[in-house]
Amino acid sequence: MKKFFSFILVLSLFSPVLAEVTPIKYNNLPQGTFKKNRKGDIIQYDKNGKKIGVYKIQNRRYGKIK
């Protein structure tokens, strides 16, 4: 019984080390500053303050309108 318990203990200690985690990387995230207007649209501005795009919520996701 002690061998079985020690085997389970050792297995539980090394299992996180053996598990491989693959992080999801998003390389094409939109850049700039985002602000919400009165209608609820999200407006994207670049670093100079120029309007780049307008986003609106469509089916729980943001979709680019303009």
Secondary structure, 3 states (H helix, E strand, C coil): CHHHHHHHHHHHHHHHHHCCCCCCCCCCCCCCEEEECCCCCEEEECCCCCEEEEEEEECCEEEECC
